[in-house]
């Protein structure tokens, strides 16, 4: 089963705000209280996405299209 998890991000430099939507999935063998099986970005718009890894969890950097500042880095 998968669900959407919206997150509101704000650029630390120019204060641009936009929503980022994550897709969080749990597998049939996931025990209660256990973390998600995978976490991916559904829609990074308008942030510019640079991905370094996608499985099982998204790793990378999102930057602001207006000023180029880093908005989010994982891990």
N, C-alpha and C positions, 0 to 999 in steps of 0.2 A: 504494500500500500504506500502511496506517496501523497504528500500534501504540500501546499504552498505556504511559505513563511515569508511575508513581506518584511523588509527592513528599510527604514528611512535613513539615508546617508546625507551628510552635509559636508561640503568641501571646507577644509580648515583654512583655506586661503581666501577664496572669494565668496564663501557662504552659499554657493549654489546648492539647492536641495532637490533630491529626487529619490524615488523608491527603487529598491533593488528587490527582486523576487527570487527567493531560493526554492528549489524543489528538494524536499527532504523525504527519503524513502526508508522504509523498514521492510525487512524480508519476513517470510513466513516462519523462519527459525529464530527471529529476534525475541529474546526474553524480555519480560516487563522490566523497565528501568535501564535496559541496555541502550546504548547510543544508536544513532541511525546507521543504516547499512550504506547509504550514500547521501551526499549533499552536492547539488549542482546549481548553477545559476540558470534560471529560466529566461530572464531578460535583464541584461546589464544596462540597457539604454537609459539615460544618455551617456553613462560612464564608459570610458574606453577601457577595454578588457585586455590584459596580457596574462595568458594562462600558462602555468608551468606544469600543472598536473590536473587531471580530471577524475581519476578513479582512486579510491572510492570517494574522496572528498575533493572539492575544488581547491586548488592552490594557485595563487597568482596575485596580481595587483590591478586595482581599478584606479584610473586617473581621471581628473576633471577635464572635460573637453574645452572649457573656457580658459583656464589658467595653467593646466598641466600639473597641478599638485596631486600628490597621492592621497586618495580618499579611503582606500581599504587595502590591506595586505594580509593574506593568509598563506601559510601559517606564520 
